[in-house]
Amino acid sequence: MTQEIGYPKFLRDTAVNKVNENTWEAELTDDWNIGGVANGGYSMATAARALSESLEHKDPLSITGHYLSRVEPGKALLQIEKLNMGRSVSTALLKFTQGGEERIRFTSCFTDFSKAKGDTLREVEAPNFPPIEDCVDMPYKEGFTPVLEKQIDRKFAPYSDWWNEERPRARASLDAYYAWPGGEAIDLFSVIFFLDTMSPPIFNRLGSRGWVPSLELTVHLKQLPCPGPLRMRGKTDFITSGFLEEDDEIWDSKGNLIGQARQMAKLRRPKS
């Protein structure tokens, strides 16, 4: 029997079940882990599904998570507080709890992109990437590479091979193509997840010694993507006393900006 991977598994593993009007339940699996902890984008995508089910507007527009403690595989309770139900936007809070302890606090705005109208202006064009056939896979090393890498199809630009210790260090920026292994259409919940799966760009500057846990993550969605692989650029411009920001943009095959993310994280280096 073929093991389920990629988008079908993502759908299953982010599914939520209604407990009552404002409470949903999820069962997190360990296939989306980084170092034994559930990826923050996976947790956020799961929360976004509960919010989408609960609110009148179904499309995530903006969602922010403050990560209070580790999220582990297993049951999670998602408690929603509706703040405002407007004509074009619904706003709500979500408490993500495990074992009676709040692990993440989300604030969110949802809309309906099929009804969105108004001015559109773009001052920045989509970044130029090398052809996808010239890009490279990150080597998978058991016990080192996050297991969630088995679930996505990602190819790094040749100049973004941060794991290559033989080459000179470059600036803290990474470019990569993203898709599901089965080529399925990429929905907004997938975009939320993808936006927290870029390798830390700081590894391209300092090497991969250490880890970079998220403290806060904000995702903005712009529209549904056109078919085809997405292009994501992640970068870090500042580290201050060990705290850093990571900025990510994700573009579709037609050059449309689909989503943006910024997170605050802590660079933790092993003691020498």
N, C-alpha and C positions, 0 to 999 in steps of 0.2 A: 504494500500500500504506500503510495507516494505521500511524503510528509507535506502538510499544508504550510506554505510560506507566503510572505509578501502580503498583497492586499486582501485576499480572502481571510488570512489569519488576522490581519489588522482589524477588519470588520468584526470578526468574532471576539477579538481580545479587547476591543473598545466598546463592546455592546453594554447597554445599561438596562436594568429592569426596574420598573416603577414599584415603589413601596407604598407611597401615598402621594398626594397632590404635589408636595414639595420635596420629596425624598426619593432618591434613586440608589440602586445598588449595582456595583460592578465587581468583576472577578479579574484581577490583574494577574498576568502570567509573567514568568521570568524570561521570556523570549525577547523582551524589549529592555533588558537591563544594561546598565553600565556599572561594572564593579559590584554586582550584587544588589544594586539599587535601581528602581524603575526610572527610566529616562523621563526627564521633566516634560518633554513634548508629548510623550505617550500619556502621561497623567493628564496633561492639559487637553489633549484630544479626547480623552475619555470624559473629562468634565464638560467639554464643549458639546459632546453628544447628549449628555443629560440636559444641559441648558437648551439645546435645540429642540429636544423633545418637550420641554416644559414651557417654552416661551412661544408667543404668537409668531414672532419673526424667527426664521430657521437658520439663517446664514450668519456665521460668526463674523463680526466686523472688527472688534477689538477685544482682547482678553489678556489680563495681567494675572500672573501667579506669584505669590510670595511663598517661598519654600521654607517651611518652618522646621521640618524634620524629615528623616528618611521615609520614602514610600517603598514598601516591600510587596512582593507577590502575595496575592491573597485577596480577601474580600475588602471592599472599601464602601463606605457610605457617603453619599453625595447629597448634601442638604442645601436647598436653594432658597434664597430670599429675593423675591421680586421687588425691585425698587421703583421702576417707572415703565409703564407700557405706553409708548407714544405711537404716533401714526407711522413713522418710518423706522423707529429704533426701540428695542426693548433692552432695559438695563437690569442686571441682577448680580447678586453675590452667590458664591458657592463655597461651602465648607467641605473639604475633602478629608474625611476622617478614617482612621484605621484603629481598631482596638480601643475605641472611645477617645482617641487623641486626634486633635486636628493636625494634619500634616501639611496641608496647603490651603491658602485662602485665595480664591479667584474673584476678580471683578470683571464684568463683561458687558459688551454691547452687541446686540444681534440685529440684523436687518434682513431685507429681502432684495438680493441683487437683481432679480428679474424685474423689479419695479423701480430700481434706482434711476434717478435722472438729475441733471444739473451740469454745471460746467466741468470740463475736463481739460487739464493743462499738464504738460510734461516738459520739464526743463532738462532732464537727464535721459539719455538714450540707454538702451540695454547694453551691458558690457559685451565686448567681443571675446569669445572663447575659441580655442582651437577646435577643429572638427572633432566630433566625439570619437571617431576611430583612431585619433592620435592621442587620446587620453588613456589614463592608466588606472587599474584597480589597486586599492590599498591591500597589501598582503594580509591574509588572515593568520594570526598567530594564536593558537589555542592557549587560553589562560591570560592573554594580554589584550587582544582585540575584543571590544565589547560585543556581546552575543547578538545584539540587535543588527549588527552589520550583515548577518545572514539573511535578514528580511528585506533589504533594500538593494537596488541596483544603482551604484554610484561610481562615477569615473572622474578622477581628478585630472585637471590640466597638468601637463608635464612639469611645469614650474611650481606645482603645488604638492609635490611628493615629499611632504614634511617628514616622513618616516625614514627617508634616505639620509643616513648619518654621514655619508661620504661627500655630500655636496655642501657648498657654503650656505650658511643660513641667509634667508631672504627676509623681507618685511613680513609683518604679522597679517597676512592676507592669503586666503585660499579660494580657488575656483573649482567647482565640480558640477557635473551633470547629475540629475536625480530622476529616477523612475522606479516603478514597481517591477519586480522580476518578470511578472507575467504580462507586462505592457498594458495593464488596466488603466482606465481613465483616472486621473488624479483629482480627488475631491478636496474640499476646503479643509476637512479634518486631516487628510494626508498632508496638506501643506503645513498645518500647525505642527504636526509631528516632524516633518522634514526640517523645519526651521530650527529645531533644537538638536539636530543630528550632525551638523557640520563639525568636523574635528576642530578642537580649539585652535584658532588661527595663530595664537601665541606660540604654538609648537613649531610653526614655520620659522619663527624668529629665534627661539631659545632652545629648541629641541623638545623631545617628548618626555622629559623627566618631570614627574609630578602629575597632578590632576587638578581639575578646574570645576568644582561643584557650583551649581547655580544657586544664587540667593533670590533673584527676582528675574522674571521673564515676561516681556510684553510682546504680543504678536498683533500686527495689523493685517487684515485681509482686504484686498482691493477688488477682486473679481474672480470668477471661475477661470481656470487655465484652459487654453486651447490644447488639443491633443499633441502628444510628443513629450520628450524629456524636458525637464525644467533645468534652468541654469541658476546656480546659487553662488553668490560671493559672500564670504564672511571675512571680517577684519576686526582687528583690535588696534586702537591708536594710542591708548594710555594704560599704564599700570601705575597705581598710586598706593603705596604701602601694602602691596599685595592684592589690592582690589582692582579689577579690570572690567571694562565693558566689551561686549562682543556685538557687533552690528552685522546683520544678515539681510540680504535682498534676494528674492527669488523671482525669476522671470520665465515666461512661457516661450514656446517655440516661435511665436509670432512677435516676440519682443515686448509683450505687455508685462508690466510689473504686477505680480500676483500677490506678493506679501512681503512684509518687512518684520524684522524682529530685533529687539535690543534686550540684552540681559546683563545684569550685574553678577559677577562671579568672583570667587576667591582663588587665586593661584596658590596652590599648596605644593611646595617643593619638599622632597625627602631631605631629612636631616643628614648632613655629611658627617 
